[in-house]
Amino acid sequence: MSTTTAITPEEIQALESDLLTAPNIRYISIAALTFFTWDLILTFPHELRLWNAKWTLAKVLFFVNRYFALGTVILITFLTFDATPTWAMCSANTVFAVIALLLVANIEIILQLRLYALYAYNKRIVLPVSALFVAVFSGMMVMAVIIYQYENNHKAQIFGACAILGSVDWLYLFWVPMMGLDFVLVLLAGYKSLQHYFQVPDKTWSGARLMRVFARDSIIYFLCNFLVYLFSTLLGKFGPDEYYQLGAITVTVVPPVSANRLLINMYDSAHAEQERGAAPPKFKVQHEDIELATISMEDTMIDGREKVSCV
């Protein structure tokens, strides 16, 4: 670890880069906090309806995602207002990445629960997807530990400020495993929801409309978050090391917002269908799992031969 008694040109350059990029990071953090708070206000009426619904695991995860993300964005914004890059901020890359990873892990659990409900908790889907999630999350946590150790060994304290000299060569690959996991989830969700949609003989039925909403939101969510992960990856590959934490800031804001919208849209769509009273007699939506899109159409015949169970 370097001290003020032996300051090298490399350390001076690192400190200068940190000081130059700090205002931009601060402004982007404020913009992220403003965006998240505004979305929170816009969706608050929908949240009130969810408060009156039965408490389920998906509902708990929804509120954890909603307010843990808010606290995280507030914390990041507060830390970026440090006048100089102090020792506490020296490992900001690792801190922001781990917090963002925990947020995204919560969201991935929500997506998995929706997927499992869609496949009626089929073990052939549940076990492989759960194993893939554990492998991806564990691998990314190991990457975060390695990054932290690197940064801890390359700290330089200069005139009371702190700077990190360089970064690991593969830092930009941090979010690639999560991109792969999301790709698998959206393929499985899209396939099953479209399969259910085409199996329903009357496309005006509530079940068909809900499956269409499910497929649409899953694809939009994937594209939105894929672009965020891609931005973070490209920024880490081609941008300055000092700006990498901007990728973590966007990951901290955009996926939680899109996940909130995902659940709210499904909840509102299902209840709108029930209020409309357009469902066939044997169609029902299970209230306790509505945010997971658990739908059943019992004893519904297709072409006089086949029963369909959409869950």
N, C-alpha and C positions, 0 to 999 in steps of 0.2 A: 504494500500500500504506500502511495507516495505522500509526502508531507511538504510543508511550505519551505523546508530547508533545501530542497533540491527540486526546483521547478523546471520542467523540461518544456521545450516548444510544443510538444504534442499535448501536454496538459493545458497549456495556455490556450491552444486552439480548441480543445474540447470545452473548456469553460466559456470561451467566447461564443461558440456555437450554441451552448445551452442558454446563455443570456440573450442571444439574438432570437432564438425560437420561442422563448418563454412567453412573450406577449401574444404571439399567434396561437399558441396552445391555450392560453388563458381565454382569448376571445372565442375560440371554438368550444371550449368547455362551457362558457356562458351561453352560447347558442344552443348547445346540446341540452343544458338544463332548462332553457326557455322552451325548446321544442317539446321536451318530455312533460313539463308542467302544463303546457297548453293542451297537449293530448289528454293528460290526466283530467283537466277541467272539462274538455269536450265529452269524454266518456264517463264522467261521474254519474249522470242520470242512469246510464246502463248499469253502473256498479251498484247503485241503490237497489235495483231490481234483483241483482244477484245476492245482495245481503239477505233478502227475504227467502231465498231458495234454500233447499236442504243442504247441509254441510257435507261435502264429499271431498275425496282426495284431490280431485281436479279443481274444486273451488278453493281449497287451501293453497294449492300450487299457484292458482291465478292471483291470489292476493299477495303471496310471497313474491311472485314475479313483479307485481305492480309496485309494491312499496319497498322491497329490497333494492330494486332498480332505482327508485327515486332517491333513497338514502345514498346509494353508490354514486349517482351523478352529483348530488350535493357535496359528498366527500371529495370527489375528484376536482370539482370546481374550487372548493376551499383550498385544497392542496396546491393548485396551480397559482393561487394568489400569494404564495410564498415569494417574498421580494427577491431572494437569491436562492439558487438550488442548494439547500442545506442538506446535511447528512441524511435526514429523514426522507428526503425526496430523491436521494441518489439511486435507489432501486425502484424508481417509479414504473419502469417498464414491466418489471416482474409483478409488482403490486397490482397495477391496473390489469395485467393479463390474467392473474389468478382470480381477481374479483369478477372480471368479465366471463371467465371460464365457469365460475360457480353460477352466475346468472344464466348462461347459456345451457348449463347442465340441467337446471330447473326447467327451462323451456323444452329441452329435449325429452325430459320425462313426461311433460304434458303431451307432446306430440306422440310419444310412444303409447301413452294411455289411449289417445284417440285412435291410433292405428290398431291397438289390440281390441278395442271395442268394435271397430269396423270388421275385424276378422273373427269376432266372437271368441276372443281369447284363445285362439288356436295355438297349441304349444309349438307347432311347426313354425309359427311366426314369432311368438313371444320369446322363446328360448334363444334363437339365433340373433334376433334384434337386440335383446337385452345383453347378450354376450358381446355383441359388436359395440354397444354403448359403453359398457364397462371397459372394454379394451381401448376405445378411443379416449375416454375420459382419463383413464390411468396413464396412457401414453402421453397425453398433453400435460398432466400433472408432473410426470417425470421430466418433460421438456422444460416446464416452468422452474423446477428445482435446479436443473442444469444452468438455465439462464441466470437464476439468482446467484448461484455459486460463481459463475463467470463475472457478473457485475460486482459481487462482493470482493473478488480478487483483483478487480481493475478499477477500484475507486481511487480518486485523487482529490485530496483536500487542498485547495488553493485559496489563500487569503480568506479563510473561513467559509468558503463555498465548496461545493462538491461537484465533481464531474466524473463520468465513466469513460474510460478510454476504449473505444471500439465496441464491438458486439460479437456474439457468436455468428458464425457464417450462415447458419441455417435459421436464423431468427424469423425470417420472412415466411417460413413454412409452418409456423405455429398453428394457424387456423385451417390449414389444408385438411387434416383429419376430420374436423367438424363439417367441412364442406362435403366430404365424402359420405359421412353419416346422414346428413340432411338429404343428399341425393338419393340414398337408399330408401329413406322414409317417404319422400315424395313419390318415388316410383311405386312403392307398395300401396300407399294411400290412393294415388291416382288410379292405379289399375283396379283396385277393389271397388272404389266409389263409381267408376265408369261401368264396371261390370254390373253392379247393382242397378245403375241407372238404365242400362240397356235391357236388363231382364224384366223391368216393370213394363207391362203392356201399355199402360196409359201414362204418358209423360207428364200429364197435368196432376197426377197424384202427389200428395204431400211428400211421400218417401222419395219420389224421383226428384222433386225440387230440392229437397234437403241434400241428397247425394250430389246434385249439381253444385250447390253452395259449398259442400265439403270439398269437392274436387277443385273448384275455382280458388277457394281460399288457400288450400294446400299448395297449389302451384304458385299463386301470388306470393305467399309467405316464403317459399323456397327461392324464387327469383330475387325477392327483396334482400333476403339475408345472404344469398349467394354473392350478390353484388357487394355487400358490405364486407364479407370475408375476402372476396377477390381484391377489393380496394386495400384492405389491410395487408394482404399478401404482396401486392404490387408496390405498395408504399414501403414495405420492409425490404423488398428486393432492389428497387431503383431509387428510393428516396433517402434523405439523410437519416442517420441513426436517431437523431434527436426527435424526429417526427413520428417515430414508430408508435409512440403512445397515443397518437391521434387515431390510429386504427383501433386501439383498445377502447377509446372513448366512443367511437361510432358503434362498436360491437356492444357496448354497455347500454346504448340508447335504442338503436333501431330494432334488434331482435325482441326485446321486451315489449316495445310498442306494438310490433306486428303480431306477437303472440297474444297480447291483450285483445287486439282487434279480431284475431282468429276465433277466440272463445266467445267473445261478445256477439259476433256475427252469427255463430252457430246457435247460440242460446236464443237470440232475438228471432232468427228465422224459424226455429222449431216452435216457439210460442206463437209466432204470427200464424203459422199453419194451423195450430190448435184453435186459435181464436177465429180463424176463417172458417173452420169446420168443413174443410174440403177433403178430409181423409176418408177413405173407404171404411166400412164398419170394422174390419179386422185389423186396421192399421192403428198402431199405438206408439207413442214416444214415451220412453221411461224417464220420468222427471229426475230421478236421482242421478242419471248419467247424461243428462241432456247436453252438458257442455262437452261431453265426449262423443256426441252424435250417436248414442246407442239407440238404434231404431229397429223395431221388429214389425214384420208384416206376417201375421200368423194365418195359416190355412188359406193363403191367397193362391189361387190356381192360375197357372199360365198355360194357355192353350189346352185347358182342361186336364193337364197332366201333372204339372210340377208345382211343388210348394217352394216359396221363397222366404228365406229368413235373412233380413238385412240387419246386422248388428254392428 
